[in-house]
């Protein structure tokens, strides 16, 4: 028998000072049985910190390998942003950069591993792909507070990220990097 997804209801009070975005996000997250908590949290943070009109999680979830985990479409359906999570293959990055105007990757993977993968083939507009690295220890600490129903307060200012969950506050620096 196949395992089913674990559902989470997360309400996020987002104050993204760096981008001037202040929202309350009411998220329903499905954690695929093969998805780690670290990946789920990276996906959630990527969504929140990339939040803009037209953003959505993939309808197929992790089982839809053809779609990005997070995408931004304009009202006519044009793909504006492909937001990937983890360590996408060079082929996937190439496809993404041809399909969307903007490509971003959020990862807790070692930068050298990401750069080696990107060097395995030519990737369209590789220099324009945004890469944000998250500290794995920060994600693990945050995972320790994850509950099926959770309220988070998230503040980003000057590339510092503060997340409050269950009366505990965790802090990390968001590191921007390049694949080159």
CORHU-V748226 format. One record per run of one state. SS is the DSSP state (alpha for helix, beta for strand, coil for the rest). FROM is the first residue (numbers start at 0). TO is the last residue. If there is no record, write none. Layout:
# CORHU-V748226
((SS,FROM,TO) (SS,FROM,TO))
This chain:
# CORHU-V748226
((coil,0,4) (beta,5,15) (coil,16,19) (beta,20,30) (coil,31,35) (alpha,36,48) (coil,49,53) (beta,54,56) (coil,57,59) (alpha,60,62) (coil,63,68) (beta,69,72) (coil,73,77) (beta,78,84) (coil,85,88) (alpha,89,98) (coil,99,100) (beta,101,106) (coil,107,109) (alpha,110,117) (coil,118,124) (alpha,125,127) (coil,128,128) (beta,129,132) (coil,133,134) (alpha,135,142) (coil,143,147) (beta,148,156) (coil,157,158) (beta,159,164) (coil,165,166) (beta,167,172) (coil,173,173) (beta,174,176) (coil,177,179))
